[in-house]
C-alpha cells in the first residue's frame, strides 16, 4: 500500500484546512487508517484514526472537538478536516495504514508540512 498526503487550506491561526491521503496498491488489505503528526523536537503524536469498514473514529486529545476524520472507500482516500487551527498544530502530518491484525501501522506516507501562523 502506498500513501500520499496533500493539504488544502489557509493555515492561519483560527483557520481551517483539510488533509487528504490517497491510498494505492493493495488497498483491500487496509482495515484502519490514521493520521499522526510530529513537531520539531517532539515525539510523534496520534491525531485521529478511522476504521476502513464501519467508519469508527478515534481522536487524540489535542484535536478532539475541532477535527473530523472521514474516508471515501471508492476513492481509497482518507481526510482530516481541522478547524480552529492553533500555532501548536504546526507539524509534519503523516498518513498511516494498518494492513495486519497486530494493531500496528505498517504503511506510512512521506508526510506533509503544516505550518500555522499566528
C-alpha positions, 0 to 999 in steps of 0.5 A: 500500500502506498500513501500520499498526503496533500493539504488544502487550506489557509493555515492561519491561526483560527483557520481551517484546512483539510488533509487528504491521503490517497491510498494505492496498491493493495488497498483491500488489505487496509482495515484502519487508517490514521493520521499522526503528526510530529513537531520539531523536537517532539515525539510523534503524536496520534491525531485521529484514526478511522476504521476502513469498514464501519467508519469508527473514529478515534481522536487524540486529545489535542484535536478532539472537538475541532477535527473530523476524520472521514474516508471515501472507500471508492476513492481509497482516500482518507481526510482530516478536516481541522478547524480552529487551527492553533500555532501548536498544530504546526507539524509534519502530518503523516498518513498511516495504514494498518494492513495486519491484525497486530494493531500496528501501522505498517504503511506510512506516507512521506508526510506533509508540512503544516505550518500555522501562523499566528 
